[in-house]
Amino acid sequence: MTYNRNTKSEARSPLYHAYTVRDGKEGQKGFWTRIGSFFAHDDGEGGTLLLDALPLDGRIVLRAPKADE
């Protein structure tokens, strides 16, 4: 696993994007909505999850961002 070890003057990129996932109806895919981002701490011992949407129901999934995000 790689950590974001940027200097204070550099903008940090999220290690993961957070999504809430609601199950689809039978035979359909689930519905994913991006709700925030996860930023690793400099010491590699955890991080901060910033949520942009509340309230939530369903489950929260963290995914590594793609290069174009």
N, C-alpha and C positions, 0 to 999 in steps of 0.2 A: 504494500500500500504506500502511496506517495502522499506526502503532506504538503499543504500550502505554506512554504517557508519564505514568504515575501518580506521585504523590508517594510518598515512603517510607511514609507513614502509611496510604495507600490499599491495599486488597487488589488484587492484579494478577489479571487474567483471562488465560487462555491465548489466544495468537494462533491456534493450531491444536491439534486433538486428534490423537493418533497412533493408528493402527490397524495391526494385522498382518492381512494378507489372504491367505487360502488359497483357491486355485482350487477351484471346485465341479466336480462330476462333469459329464460331457457333458450339455449342456442345462440345467444348473442354475447359479444365481448363485454367486459366491464367498462365503466366510464371513468376515465382518469382526469383529474383536474389538478393542475400545478398550484400549490398553495404556499410555497416557501422554498428556502434554501438552507443547506447545512454548511457551516464553515468550520474547518478543523482548527483546534488550538495549536499554537506554535510548539508546545511541548509534546504533541502527538498523543496526549492522554484525553481524548474526547473532543468536544467542539460545541458550537452554538447552533441551535435550530431556530431560524427566524421564520415565523408563520405570518402569511399575508391574509389569511382568511379564517374567521371564526364565526359561528360555531362549526364544529366538524362532526360528521358521523361517518361510519365506515372505518376503514383502516388507513394508516399513513404508510407510504412506501418511499424510501430514499433511493434515488438512482443517480449514477454518475452522469453529469451533463455531457452531451455530444459536443463536438468541436464547434458546431454552428450555433450553439445556444449561448 
